[in-house]
Amino acid sequence: MKVVVVESPAKAKTINKYLGSDYEVLASFGHIRDLPAKDGSVDPEQDFHMLWELEDRGAKRVAEIAKAVKGADKLILATDPDREGEAISWHVLEALQAKKVLKDIPVERVTFNAITKDAVATAMAQPRAIDQALVDAYLARRALDYLVGFNLSPVLWRKLPGARSAGRVQSVALRLVCDREREIETFKPREYWSIVATLKTESGAVFEARLVGADGKRIQRLDVGNAEEAEAFRRDLELATFTVASVEAKPAKRHPQPPFTTSTLQQEASRKLGLAPAQTMRVAQRLYEGIEIGGETVGLITYMRTDGVDMAPEAVAQARQVIGAEYGDAYVPGAPRKYSVKAKNAQEAHEAVRPTDLGRLPKEVARFLEPEQAKLYELIWTRTVASQMESAELERTTVEISAQVGPRRIDLRATGQVVKFDGFLTLYQEGKDDEEDEESRRLPPMRKDDALTRERIAATQHFTEPPPRYSEASLVKRMEELGIGRPSTYAAVLQVLRDREYVKIDKKRLVPEDKGRIVTGFLESFFRRYVEYDFTADLETQLDRVSNAEIDWRAVLRDFWRDFSAAIAGTKELRTAEVLEALNGLLAEHIFPAKADGGNPRACPNCASGQLSLKLGKFGAFVGCSNYPECKYTRQLNATGLDGDGEGSGEGGQPGVRVLGDDPETGLPVTLRDGRFGPFLQLGEASAEKGAEKPKRSSLPKGLAPSAVDLEKALKLLSLPREVARHPETGEPILANIGRYGPYVQHGKTYANLGKDDDVLEVGANRAIDLIVQKEQGGGRPAQDPGRLIGTAPESGKPVTVKAGRYGAYVTDGEINATLPKGADAEAVTLDEALRLIAARREAGGGTKKKAGARKAPAKASAKTAKAKTTKAEAAEASAENGGEAATAKPTARKAAAKGTATTATAAKKAPAKKPAAKKSAAGE
């Protein structure tokens, strides 16, 4: 028996079918080990010795693998074919060696770029050893992310209340967004005019020509800068005689784009499908791991984390066959197209992202896929096929026109483009983020010296516009151009920026929040080197050199730590006044925008003699008067944040408070406030009188950004609890409300949590009744997830679903619950498998819903254990936000990291008392 280790259970199931009974394929569920969330996990004093700890789930996986390996003929490590996959194999091998179970068992490493029978068979025939250079690159990257998170984040907590974290890649990505916002704020519009003549040929055809020159001089787009100049040109053209000076038609070709890399896939899926990068990678993971089609599980696409743009010869040949069959021989180029990558720091030279079998047309596989999977597969298929199609043939025509008015000659130009042969454009055209599509117009036939008739002359005023904010697609593109981070981490980095409320998305554009701008301003002022684009890109280059075995990974860490630790130490004596003054200058356009009357933007509008300045309070930054406490003027950071008029809250105003308006029924003010446990809504003001009634308050549902709350939404939330329905048996009301642990529905003393897709303000009667009844009946699963319907039992006609229970995933027909076997993938279970499990459970006389509900829940966890889980979950979050591939490249790894262990919390608790910030930094806050 040979034991094969892969990452995910879905992949394990598929590969086991390919390899047969001589192999046992097990899943590691991503990473099995991580750095403990405590100080000292990476020790610079011990030449960056790294302390690894088995995750709770990882320990179980290692035990399973160790048990299977005993007596096995061979151990084959078949994790993903990238640096992260190499690291997972290394972790598994290290853990097994620590258990001393391998002895003389040979160990091999194999990689395959696609999960197909042929690809797996080929890989098994070409084993190798673990690539230590790739592992070293992973170790260096993981150590860097840890050192930044554990040392820079505590500085933010001490100097910037309300700031949550900083990271090696995260902070640079945030700076890109903030720099673009600063460009927009400081942008000065420039007036210019366009002059367009609508002309008619002798045959009566009408077209447009633009002003391009006059009196022998060329006129650029911005050269006509005011109404007087524009009017002079318009007046002369009204009197001019128009003649065709020349006609030039040139053939041109437009070539297709190469097939997808990780980055370009994320960009196009964002533009064309509206998918966030994180969504794209999740869907692509499922397509790669395998979908059941016709009773067989097959991987539909090749590995989706790659910088490569080349394709295997057999894939190119198949693409050419498909093009000929589907579009005709004219669309097949004479020779196959060969692409090479020119991206900075390109690595992981695998194939491009492509379908494993181009013969699987999108329309044929769509019925086996979920809607998002079908759309992404079609996008990948069309881009791949188009990349091997014939170029589009165009004809670009330029007509130069002479306008003669007296002795003066004015030059105009008309351009047009005609598609002679559409080539690859018949199938695919790459999307654009910010460029305006040029209208492809066909010009009427004209010859030199033809006379033209003026129809009308238009002089139109324009103003230059600031650069657009980044979309997720354009930010990914810019990061790749600069060589910042790795494409496999971009999705997680963007998600962390949103989760930290450093940025928000408005009309599909990334807008920096005040919190994000403050953090960026602080880092630029006191840690500028570490948020510089070139420095971050150079560090990536060094990491790539490590992966090529060109330099030692510890040498990279030594160079980095020498200067970085000195920069951290330099902030110990940093005074708050220095921080505030630096931020006042750097963010002046944002904090103190220019006044319409030209007055001093920093003059206090309340007392006139004071000067406005950034202040740091319990709940973050705000703007206050220098004459405090005599003058108590305050407002939010954004000048229009409170009253919408830039005048702030005036006397007695409070930082961290945004007035949304007044309640029409009571007349009391409705405010959004920053609280110790997050933002909350409040109706009215608290009274200092003893025994006075507390004002009505409501927390915000998870996922609702404070910036998205208006008066209408606030009043609905403050009106909770609301009656949703009446219980079908008791007739008593079922209420919807928000509690300490999130939104829920309630009937008497029965509470049921709402799911992530439920809206506490919109949840209907049927859904609420189902949740309550299910909870009252003691269903063996949390109420927040209705489960996944996989079919109907043929005999009883009852729906069969797979659900996530307290003790693991199970299938049920409504009467019998049957737990899935250990290691089975809940997402991949089929109706036939579910029916067999239910039948076996029924024969054994168990698994009824009543029986499942009768099981006692575990005793209430101790505070110590709860704290341990929180600490570990936050530690995993810190890794992701720092751009660490360890927490970003594998979805299964993220789930494993979030589990946490009591051991970690105990270790963190024992951290030296003299370093409280280091202990807290494990949370990446």
Disulfide bonds with the S-S distance in Angstrom:
none
